[in-house]
Structures are given as C-alpha cells and as structure tokens.
C-alpha cells in the first residue's frame, strides 16, 4: 500500500518491524537506545539532521515507494513499520541484558521515542479508512512497546515529540513513575519563525501547554531548546526559559542551529513568502558560524541564570567548536576548552536514584 506524492504525502508499510536499536549519540546525554516507528517524518522541519545521516543510507529503499528524492522531499513521506511482538521482545531483552560497562553512562539506560522521526505525528492519507487504519496501527505500536518496556525491563524511557498528541498516552506515561521523561523541542515562542523552520509542526504554544499539562499530571518533563535559530535574541531566550520554567523540566537542553547552506537558502525562500527576513550570515562562513554558536551558548547561560534555571541547563556545543583553531581564537583558550569539556561530559538529570 503506497500513496503517490501527487495525492499528498507518500505513505507506505515497510517489511522491517520496529525494534529497539542501540544509538550512537555524541555529547547529547539523551539515551542508549532508539525506538523508531517510522522512516520519514511529516513535520518537515527544514533543519532536520536526519536527511544527512540515516536517510541517505537508505535512499534506495525510500525511492522504491515512489519518493523521487528522499532528501529534497523530506517531510513528504512516511513509511510505517509493522509490529512483530516476538522480534520486539527479543530486542528488548537484548537491551535489558546489555552490561552497563558496554553502555555510555550519559545515556541513563534509556530508550528514546524517537531519534529519527516523531512517534506522535499526524498520519495523513487521502483515503479515510486507510488513514484511520494507519493511525490505529501507530497507536497500537506505541502503547504495546511502552507496556512491554514497563513490565518486562528496568529500562528508562525518554519521549521527545513536537506533537500534543502525546497527551493520549498520559496514562501510560504516569504508570512509569520516575522511569519516564516526556519532552518537546521548543526552540522559539515566535509562531511566525516557528512556521518558517517547522512548517507542519504544532505551534510553540501548544507544545508548551503539553509540557505544563504533563507536569500537572505528575509526569516528569524535559525540554530541548534546539535548534536555536539566529533570529532568536537574548530577550527571546529569557522569555522562553521563563515560560519553560512553568513545566518544571528536569533538564533543559540547548543547541544553536547548524545548517548546511543549501538548506538555509530554502529556509530563506520560505521566510520571504511569510514576510520574514532570515539572518543568513552564520551559514556563509565557518568562523562566523563559530562566533554565532559560542555567543548563543553563552547567552543561554546568562538567560538561564536570570530566570533561575541554571541548574537545569545542559548545553550541546557542536564538536566543531573544539577544533584547535577555534580554541586558539578564544580570549582564554584554557578556560574555553575546560568549559567545552564540562558540557560534553555532563550526564543529564533523571528523577530518582541512578539505575
């Protein structure tokens, strides 16, 4: 079953079932494993790193579903994995039995939903009955996998979504207690700017409400203020942290945007359509980008201190910021390098005692 792109997003069913796979995050302190229910994502975020990583590696598979260019057409296809309980449980047992010394400690023995897609995106299809079937299948996979993780392992779960649809699983989230964190990506509260960078994503206000509602329901939360766009100034960070504080997040991750120039130009075109001017300078010169990234990270520290959330802030400096030539250009290279190492070596918080 495949829907051609001319009728809307290309939607199809894959042969490979969903399983828990070990991931390879560097300096993120998010999880040790990933649980990705789909290939592709209909949120169509223009800064998404997935097109540069996993999508290029499986381009031929995606093209077999009628997608002409999996990178350029990102956001216009969603390939859904089938559910195979036995294969899922095999992968769950493998993760559960992995010795701690074989895992990066900053992963907190957590499984992340999801790392290359969004578990709670709206599935679109022109045929009403098919759309309903796909949506029900996706929900069944989410709930079954969460139940098995909860009941048949001691693993933790980190849910990262841009969708308020996650609220439909609050009952399951609550049942995990301190083993689960629910988070959303919230790089800006500016609705126009969000629409430029995240064209099909629910508004920042709706995502913020999801976190506040979750906290009121007794669910532990986190926030990824990522990626922060060049247009987000210091005052915007203060306002964002102030609003985020209402959700009492366990951790506030923060990362400046790092885009390839070709993607930035597409964003510039989209911004022009919406009457918004985009700052292209960080994408035109490596040194300019480095200065921008370091400045944003420092601004985040100051803004977090002003709002009173410094103890929650976890910066994600890009590894490129540790290049020798970059370190040498800093006013105090030794202090700068020590600062980077503190950021890179940090283990994100988790409620309760370590597993």
C-alpha positions as CSV (number, residue, x, y, z in Angstrom):
1,X,0.0,0.0,0.0
2,X,1.6,3.2,-1.2
3,X,0.1,6.7,-1.7
4,X,1.8,8.6,-4.5
5,X,3.1,12.1,-3.6
6,X,0.9,13.8,-6.1
7,X,-2.1,12.9,-3.9
8,X,-0.4,14.1,-0.8
9,X,2.4,12.6,1.4
10,X,3.8,9.3,0.2
11,X,2.7,6.7,2.8
12,X,3.5,3.1,2.9
13,X,4.1,0.0,5.0
14,X,7.6,-1.4,5.5
15,X,8.6,-5.0,5.8
16,X,11.0,-4.5,8.7
17,X,9.3,-4.4,12.1
18,X,10.0,-2.0,14.9
19,X,12.8,-3.0,17.3
20,X,14.9,-1.3,19.9
21,X,18.3,-0.4,18.5
22,X,21.4,0.9,20.2
23,X,22.2,4.5,19.1
24,X,25.4,6.5,18.7
25,X,24.7,9.9,20.2
26,X,27.8,12.0,20.9
27,X,27.7,14.5,23.8
28,X,23.8,14.5,23.9
29,X,23.2,12.5,27.1
30,X,19.7,11.5,25.8
31,X,19.6,7.7,25.6
32,X,21.4,4.5,24.9
33,X,18.7,3.1,22.6
34,X,16.3,4.3,20.0
35,X,12.8,3.1,19.1
36,X,11.8,4.5,15.7
37,X,8.3,3.5,14.4
38,X,8.7,5.2,11.0
39,X,11.1,6.2,8.3
40,X,10.4,9.8,7.3
41,X,8.6,12.5,9.2
42,X,5.7,14.7,8.1
43,X,6.7,17.6,10.4
44,X,9.0,18.7,7.6
45,X,11.4,20.6,9.8
46,X,13.8,22.3,7.5
47,X,16.9,22.0,9.8
48,X,16.5,18.2,10.4
49,X,19.8,16.4,10.6
50,X,18.2,13.0,9.7
51,X,18.5,13.8,6.0
52,X,22.3,13.9,6.3
53,X,22.5,10.7,8.3
54,X,20.2,7.8,8.1
55,X,18.1,8.9,5.1
56,X,21.0,9.0,2.6
57,X,21.9,5.5,3.7
58,X,18.5,4.0,2.8
59,X,17.7,6.3,-0.1
60,X,17.0,3.3,-2.5
61,X,14.5,1.7,-0.1
62,X,12.6,5.0,0.2
63,X,12.7,5.5,-3.6
64,X,11.1,2.1,-4.0
65,X,8.0,3.7,-2.5
66,X,7.8,6.3,-5.2
67,X,9.8,9.1,-3.5
68,X,11.9,10.7,-6.1
69,X,14.5,12.4,-3.9
70,X,14.4,11.3,-0.2
71,X,16.5,14.3,0.9
72,X,14.8,17.0,-1.1
73,X,11.4,15.6,-0.4
74,X,11.9,15.3,3.4
75,X,8.6,15.9,5.1
76,X,6.6,14.5,2.2
77,X,6.7,10.8,3.1
78,X,6.1,8.5,6.0
79,X,6.9,4.7,5.8
80,X,5.4,2.8,8.7
81,X,7.0,-0.3,10.3
82,X,4.9,-3.4,11.1
83,X,4.5,-4.8,14.7
84,X,6.1,-8.1,15.5
85,X,5.8,-8.8,19.2
86,X,8.4,-11.6,19.3
87,X,11.1,-9.6,17.4
88,X,10.4,-6.5,19.6
89,X,10.7,-8.6,22.8
90,X,14.0,-10.1,21.5
91,X,15.4,-6.6,21.1
92,X,14.0,-5.6,24.5
93,X,15.7,-8.5,26.2
94,X,19.0,-7.7,24.4
95,X,18.9,-4.1,25.6
96,X,17.9,-5.1,29.2
97,X,20.8,-7.6,29.4
98,X,23.5,-5.3,28.0
99,X,26.2,-4.9,30.7
100,X,26.5,-1.3,32.0
101,X,30.2,-1.2,31.0
102,X,29.2,-1.6,27.4
103,X,27.0,1.5,27.5
104,X,27.8,5.2,27.5
105,X,26.9,6.4,31.0
106,X,25.3,9.5,29.7
107,X,22.5,7.5,28.1
108,X,20.9,6.8,31.5
109,X,19.9,3.3,30.3
110,X,17.1,4.9,28.4
111,X,15.2,4.1,25.2
112,X,14.2,7.1,23.2
113,X,11.0,7.6,21.3
114,X,12.1,8.6,18.7
115,X,15.5,9.7,17.3
116,X,14.9,9.9,13.5
117,X,11.1,10.7,13.4
118,X,8.3,11.6,15.8
119,X,6.2,9.0,17.4
120,X,3.1,11.3,17.7
121,X,2.9,12.9,14.3
122,X,-0.4,13.1,12.5
123,X,-0.5,10.4,9.7
124,X,-2.1,11.8,6.6
125,X,-3.6,9.7,3.8
126,X,-6.3,10.6,1.2
127,X,-8.4,7.5,1.9
128,X,-10.3,8.0,5.1
129,X,-10.4,4.3,6.1
130,X,-6.7,3.7,5.3
131,X,-5.8,6.8,7.3
132,X,-7.8,5.5,10.2
133,X,-6.1,2.1,10.0
134,X,-2.6,3.6,9.9
135,X,-3.3,5.8,12.8
136,X,-4.7,3.0,14.9
137,X,-1.7,0.8,13.9
138,X,0.8,3.5,15.0
139,X,-1.0,4.0,18.3
140,X,-1.1,0.2,18.9
141,X,2.7,0.0,18.3
142,X,3.4,2.9,20.7
143,X,1.2,1.6,23.5
144,X,2.3,-2.1,23.2
145,X,6.0,-1.2,23.1
146,X,5.7,1.1,26.1
147,X,3.8,-1.6,28.1
148,X,6.4,-4.3,27.3
149,X,9.3,-1.9,28.3
150,X,7.5,-1.0,31.5
151,X,6.6,-4.6,32.5
152,X,9.5,-6.7,31.1
153,X,12.5,-4.5,31.7
154,X,14.1,-2.0,34.1
155,X,14.9,0.4,31.2
156,X,14.0,4.0,31.3
157,X,12.1,5.9,28.5
158,X,12.7,9.3,27.1
159,X,9.9,10.6,24.8
160,X,10.7,13.5,22.6
161,X,7.9,14.9,20.5
162,X,6.7,18.1,18.8
163,X,3.1,17.0,19.0
164,X,0.4,17.5,21.6
165,X,-1.0,14.1,20.5
166,X,1.3,12.6,23.2
167,X,-1.4,13.5,25.7
168,X,-3.4,10.5,24.6
169,X,-0.7,8.3,26.3
170,X,-0.5,10.2,29.6
171,X,-2.0,7.2,31.4
172,X,0.9,5.0,30.3
173,X,3.5,7.7,31.0
174,X,2.1,8.1,34.5
175,X,2.5,4.3,35.1
176,X,6.3,4.5,34.6
177,X,6.8,6.9,37.5
178,X,10.4,8.1,37.6
179,X,11.4,5.8,34.8
180,X,9.9,8.1,32.1
181,X,10.6,11.7,30.9
182,X,8.4,13.4,28.4
183,X,9.9,16.3,26.4
184,X,9.3,18.5,23.5
185,X,11.5,20.6,21.1
186,X,10.8,24.2,21.7
187,X,13.4,26.5,20.1
188,X,11.3,29.6,20.0
189,X,7.9,31.0,21.1
190,X,7.6,33.1,17.9
191,X,4.8,31.5,15.8
192,X,5.9,33.0,12.5
193,X,9.5,32.0,12.9
194,X,8.4,28.5,14.0
195,X,6.3,28.2,10.9
196,X,9.3,29.1,8.7
197,X,11.6,26.4,10.2
198,X,9.0,23.9,11.2
199,X,6.2,24.2,8.6
200,X,3.9,21.3,9.7
201,X,4.6,21.3,13.5
202,X,2.0,22.3,16.1
203,X,2.6,25.8,17.4
204,X,5.1,26.5,20.2
205,X,2.2,27.5,22.5
206,X,0.6,24.0,22.0
207,X,3.9,22.3,22.7
208,X,4.4,24.4,25.9
209,X,0.9,23.5,27.1
210,X,1.7,19.8,26.5
211,X,4.6,20.1,29.0
212,X,2.6,22.1,31.6
213,X,-0.3,19.6,31.4
214,X,2.1,16.7,31.7
215,X,3.7,18.2,34.8
216,X,0.3,18.8,36.4
217,X,-0.5,15.1,35.6
218,X,2.6,14.1,37.6
219,X,4.8,13.3,34.5
220,X,8.4,14.3,34.6
221,X,9.4,16.6,31.8
222,X,12.4,17.9,29.8
223,X,12.8,20.5,27.1
224,X,15.1,20.6,24.0
225,X,15.6,24.3,23.2
226,X,17.1,23.1,20.0
227,X,18.0,24.2,17.5
228,X,18.1,27.9,18.4
229,X,17.8,30.0,15.3
230,X,20.0,33.1,14.6
231,X,16.8,35.2,14.8
232,X,16.3,34.2,18.4
233,X,17.8,37.1,20.5
234,X,18.7,37.2,24.2
235,X,15.3,38.6,25.2
236,X,13.7,35.7,23.3
237,X,15.7,33.2,25.3
238,X,14.7,34.9,28.6
239,X,11.1,34.8,27.7
240,X,11.4,31.1,26.5
241,X,13.1,30.0,29.7
242,X,10.6,31.9,31.8
243,X,7.7,30.0,30.1
244,X,9.5,26.7,30.2
245,X,10.1,27.0,33.9
246,X,6.4,26.6,34.5
247,X,6.7,23.0,33.4
248,X,9.5,22.3,36.0
249,X,11.6,20.4,33.5
250,X,14.2,18.0,34.8
251,X,16.7,19.2,32.1
252,X,16.7,22.0,29.6
253,X,18.9,21.0,26.6
254,X,20.1,23.8,24.4
255,X,21.9,23.8,21.0
256,X,22.4,26.5,18.3
257,X,21.3,25.7,14.8
258,X,23.9,24.3,12.4
259,X,22.7,24.2,8.9
260,X,24.2,23.5,5.5
261,X,23.9,26.5,3.2
262,X,21.6,24.8,0.7
263,X,19.0,24.1,3.4
264,X,19.4,27.6,4.8
265,X,18.6,29.0,1.3
266,X,15.4,27.1,1.2
267,X,14.5,28.4,4.6
268,X,15.3,31.9,3.4
269,X,12.9,31.4,0.5
270,X,10.1,30.2,2.8
271,X,10.7,33.1,5.1
272,X,10.4,35.6,2.3
273,X,6.9,34.1,1.5
274,X,5.9,34.8,5.0
275,X,7.3,38.3,5.1
276,X,10.2,37.4,7.5
277,X,13.8,38.2,6.9
278,X,16.3,35.4,7.9
279,X,19.8,36.0,9.1
280,X,22.0,34.1,6.6
281,X,25.4,35.2,7.9
282,X,26.0,32.3,10.2
283,X,25.7,29.9,7.3
284,X,28.1,31.7,4.9
285,X,31.3,31.5,6.7
286,X,32.7,28.9,9.2
287,X,34.2,31.5,11.5
288,X,31.0,33.5,11.5
289,X,29.1,30.4,12.5
290,X,31.5,29.5,15.3
291,X,31.2,33.0,16.8
292,X,27.4,32.8,16.5
293,X,27.3,29.4,18.1
294,X,29.5,30.3,21.0
295,X,27.6,33.6,21.6
296,X,24.3,31.8,21.7
297,X,25.5,29.2,24.1
298,X,26.9,31.9,26.4
299,X,23.7,33.9,26.1
300,X,21.7,30.8,27.1
301,X,23.8,30.5,30.3
302,X,23.2,34.2,31.2
303,X,19.5,33.9,30.4
304,X,19.1,30.8,32.4
305,X,20.8,32.4,35.4
306,X,18.4,35.4,35.1
307,X,15.4,33.2,35.1
308,X,16.7,30.8,37.7
309,X,17.1,27.6,35.8
310,X,20.9,27.4,35.5
311,X,21.0,24.1,37.4
312,X,18.7,22.6,34.7
313,X,20.5,23.9,31.6
314,X,22.5,21.4,29.6
315,X,24.4,22.9,26.7
316,X,25.1,20.9,23.5
317,X,28.2,22.6,21.9
318,X,29.0,21.1,18.5
319,X,32.2,19.1,18.4
320,X,33.5,21.6,15.7
321,X,33.7,24.2,18.5
322,X,36.6,22.2,20.0
323,X,38.8,22.5,16.9
324,X,42.3,23.7,17.6
325,X,41.9,26.9,15.5
326,X,38.7,27.7,17.3
327,X,40.1,27.2,20.7
328,X,43.1,29.4,19.9
329,X,40.8,32.3,18.8
330,X,39.1,32.5,22.2
331,X,40.2,35.2,24.7
332,X,41.1,32.5,27.3
333,X,41.7,29.2,25.4
334,X,42.3,27.2,28.5
335,X,39.1,28.3,30.2
336,X,37.1,27.9,27.0
337,X,38.3,24.3,26.5
338,X,37.5,23.4,30.1
339,X,34.0,24.8,29.6
340,X,33.5,22.7,26.5
341,X,34.7,19.6,28.3
342,X,32.2,20.2,31.2
343,X,29.4,20.5,28.7
344,X,30.5,17.4,26.7
345,X,31.0,15.2,29.8
346,X,27.8,16.1,31.6
347,X,25.2,13.4,32.3
348,X,21.7,14.7,32.1
349,X,19.5,14.5,35.2
350,X,17.0,11.8,35.8
351,X,14.4,11.6,38.6
352,X,15.2,9.3,41.5
353,X,18.3,7.3,42.0
354,X,20.6,6.1,39.2
355,X,19.6,2.8,37.6
